[in-house]
Amino acid sequence: MARYDVTPDELAVLLAGEPAFRTRQVWEGLRRGDAPGDLTVVPRALRERLAAEPALAPALRLDAAVESDEGQTVKWRWALDDGRLVETVLMHYPGRTTVCVSSQAGCAMACAFCATGQAGFERNLTAGEIVEQVVRAGAEARRSGRRLSNVVFMGMGEPLANLDHVWSSVERMHGDLGLSARHLTVSTIGIVPGIRRLAALPLPVNLAVSLHAADDTLRDELVPVNRRYPIPALLEACRAWVDAKGRRLSFEWALIRGVNDRPGDAARLAGLAREVRAHVNLIPLNPTPGYLAEGTPPAGVRAFRDLLVSLGVNATVRRNRGTGIDAACGQLAAAGARRQKTPRRRPDGTD
């Protein structure tokens, strides 16, 4: 158990014997991202006790931080207590600030073009390890004069393969951090039982399905889990989610030059999107060392989008962020794993 695995009720137990308002003070500080030893609103003796409390130790130790887009994109590589590496990306846009969080160390889905999938699966993250990524990003956003508004589970790992911890983190973000459920997006590569479970859960989070191919033959190649959950089964689960939530889902489509960016691909994608009234997010492929194909050039991306629109589909192009800082999912962690066997820390063990 680490700092953000502790609930406010459990914090109250840790503070047994202290006035009730101390729990509120400490929790508010933790929500802001303050370390227990920095909570000057509580007496020094209590700060020292909290700083030494194992249950309030941080789960994430900073291993690397890089910026691009003139500071509008920040990517962190964190070392967990067991030395495994995960990533978080903070992105500022006009009118909103979004954090992309990891839900697993590594990933078992083995998607051909994904650096995380190329590295393999290590373990699930706990709810607290996920929540801490959001808290740290929120603190950084405030230092930039911004407010964190959106969370997307599109970092390392398959969120629906870790749904128990992911959903617990969603409840914590909504109930304890005050983030709107409608600003939380859970992505999946197409885990059909997970989509059905998500449809039955109460909070109205968004669903993003990483589709990338609109026929089973190509999707089997790009997304191996499609062999277990082929497109017809995936669409049926998507329809069940839409019926349960009454909301629009999105299809994510990484455009790969000469692979899934042809007119026929657009026509097949449009047919699937119309079936479930999905919005399509187009993302030019962010290159990874283990996949030699290139992303579709800008003119081809625009042509693909325009064809989708002409076929009656809402489609937008998502701007690639941080290409020069290993921003594709898993790249920075993979680079860290190659360079070192243990995470870098200061001599005193702090970030």
N, C-alpha and C positions, 0 to 999 in steps of 0.2 A: 504494500500500500504506500502511495506517495501523496503529495500535497493535495492534488485535486481529485483523488479518489475519496477524500474525506468529505462527507456531506455536512451541512450546517448543524444537523442534529448530532452527528458524531463529534463535531468540533465542540459542541456544548458539553459533551461528556469529557473531552480532554480538558475543558476549562472548569470542571466541577470544583465548586468552592469559590469561584470568582463571581462577582456580580453578573447578572444576566446580560447587561449591556456590553460586557466585554466580548461576548460571543459575536454580537453585531459588529463591534469595532474591528475585531480580528477578521471576521468574514469579509467585511467591506474592503479591508486592506488586501486580502487575498484575491478578491474579485478584480482589484485594480492591478494586480500583478506584483504587489509588494512582497518582499521576503519577510517572514515572521520577525527576524531580527531588526528590521527597518521600521517597525510599527511604533512610531514615537508617541502615538496616542495612548499606548498602554505603559504601565510602569516598567522600568528597566529590568527588574527581576523577572517579570513575566515574559518580557521579550527574550531574555536569555534562556528561559525554560522552553519557550516555543521554538527558538532557534535550534535547540538540542533535541527536540522531539522527533524521533525517526519517522513518524507518520506524516510529518509536515515537511519532510525533505523534498526538494524538487525532483521530478522524474526526468527532466530534460537538462542536459549539460551542453552548452553551446560548443560546437566543434568547428563550425565555419559559418560565415555570413558574407553574402555577396549582394551587390546592388546593380541594377541596370535601369534603362529608361529614365535617366536623370533622377534616380531615387524613387521612381514611381513603382518599381518592383524590387522587393527584398526577398531573398531566399536564405533560409537557415538550414543548416545540417545539425541535427541534435544527436548526441550520444545518450542512449538509455543506460540504466544502471548495469545491464549485462553487456555493455559495449556495442550493441547493435545500433545502426544508424538509420535515422528517418529524417524526412524533410517537411518543411512548411514554407509556403510562399504567400507573401502579403502583396496585394496589388491595389494601387490607387487608380480609380477612374473618376471622370467628372461625375459628381453626385453620389458616389458610393465608394466604399472600401471593402474589399473582399479578401478573405483568407482561405487558402486551399490547404486542407489538412490531410495527413496520412492516417490510415486506420490500421495498417499492418506494417511490420518490418518485412520488406520483401513482398512477394505476391506469388501465388500458386497458379495463376490463370495462364501464364506462358504466352501472352499475346506477342505476335512476331515482332511488332514495331515498338514495344514498350521496354524501356531500360529496366524498370522494376521487374517485369516478368522475365526478362533475360537473366536477372540475378537470382531468381528463385525465392521461395518462401522461407521465412525465419520464424516469426511468431505474430500472434495478434497483439495489438495494443490494448491496454486497459482504457476504461472510460476516462480515468484521470489523466493518462498520457495524452489522450485526444483533447480533453478540455484544456490542459495546460498549453497546448499549441495555440488555442484560441485566446486564452488570457494573455500570453506573451505577445501575440500579434496585436491584440487590443491596446496593450500598453505602448507598443511601438507606434501604432496609429495615433494615439493621443500625443506622443512626443512630436509628431509631425503636424499637429493641429487638426487631425482628422478623427472621425468616429468609425469604428469597425461596424459595418452594417450587414455583411453577408458572410456566410460560411458555406463552402462547398467541399464535400468529401470526394475530392478528385485527385488527391495526392497518392502516395504509395499504398498499394493494397487494394483489395476488393471489399468494399464496405459491407456488402450483404453476406460475405463469408465470415464476418465478425459482427453480425447484427446485434447480438445481445449487448456487447460493449458499445457499439456505435449508437444504439438506441438509448442506452443509459446516458451517453454523453449528450445526445440531442436533448433529453429531458433536463440535464443539468444546464446546458446552454440556454434553454428556454426558461426554466424555472428559477435558476440561481444566478445566471448572468444577464437575464432580461432580453435575450435576443428573440425576435419574432420567428415563429416556426416557418412562416412564409418566406423568410429570408435564409432558410437552411435548405441545402440541396444535397440529397444522397444520390450518388451515382452507382451504376452497376454495369458490368460487362454483359449481363443477361442471366443472372441467377434466378430462375423462375420461382422456386419455392420462397426465396427471399422477397421477391416483388409481391408475392401473395401475402406473406407475413406483414410486409410494410403496409399493404392496403388495409389490413385489419387494425393497425395501430392508430392511436387517436390523433396525434398532432398532424396538422396539414403541411408537412414538409414537401418540398419539391422532389421530383424523381427525374433523373437524367440517365438515359440508356445509351451506353456506348455501342453503337450499332456497327458502323464502319463498312458493312457490306450488306446488300439487300437480297442476296441469294445464298443458299446454304453451301454451295460449293466453294465460293470465295470466302465466306465467313468461317467455314471449317478451317481454312488455311490461316486466316488472320487472327481468329479468335477461337482457339481450340475447344473452349467450353460449349461452343455451338453444337458440337457433336452430341453432347448430352441434352442440351436445351435448344433445339433448332428453331428457326425463325417462326414457324406457325405456333409453337408452344409459347415462345416469347411474346408474340403479338397477343395471344389469348390472355396471358398474365397482365400485359399492359392494358388491355381493355378492362380487365377486372379492376385494376388500380384506378383507371379513369372513372369507371362507374362508381367505385366506392368513395372517391375523393371529390369528384366533380371538377377536377382541375386538369390543366393541360400539362402533359409531360414533354420532355425534349429528347430528341435523338441527337447524339454526338457523332460526328463523322469526321475522322481525320483524313484529309484528302492526300492521297498518295499518287504521285505522277504515274500515269499509265496503268494503274491498278484498279482504282475505284473512282476515277474522275471523268469517266467517259459518258456520253449522252445516255447510253443504255443504263448505266449505273444510276444516273439522275432519275430516269423514268421509273426504274424499279423502286428506288428510294421514295419517290413521290407517291407511288401507289401504297406503300406501307404507311407512310406518314398520314395520308388521307384516311386510312382505315381507322386510326386511333386519334386523329386530330392532333398529331404531334407537331411541335415546332422543331426545326432542324438547325442545329449549331454546327457550322462548318469550321474546321480547324486545320489550316495547312500543317502537314506533318512536321513535327519538331524532330530533326534527325537524331538518331542514336547510334553509337558505335557498332552495335550488334545487328543493325538492319540497314542495308546499303541503299534501299530505295530512297528517292527524293520526294520532298513535298511538292505539291502542285504549284506552279508559278502563279503570281498574283492575277494575271489575266485569265488563266484557267479557273482560278477560284471564283472570280467574278462571273465568268460564263456559266459555271456550274450553278452558282446561286441564282442567276437570272433564269436559267432553265427551270429550276425548281419553282421559282415564283410564277413563271408562265404556266406551270402545271398545277397551280393552285395550292402551293405549300408556302407557309411562312418560314423564311430561312434568313439567317444572319451569318455573317462571317466574324468569327472571334479572332481578334488580333493576337498574334503570337507575342508572348511576353518573355523577355529574358533569354532569348536564344543564345546569347553570348555568355551566359552564366550557368550553363548546364541546367536550364529550366525545365526540360522535359522530365516527366515523372521518373524519379529514381536515378537520374544521371549524377547528381551531386553526391548522393549517398554511395553510388557505385565507385565514383572517383575516390571518395574517402576510404572505402574498403580496400581499394587497390593500394593506396598510399600508406596505410597504417593498420596495425592490428588492434590497437587500443586507442580510445578517444583522447584528444589533447585536452589537458586541463591545466589551470594555473597550479603552482606548487601548493596552494592552500586548498585545492579541490573545488574552487568556485568557478562560475562561468568566466 
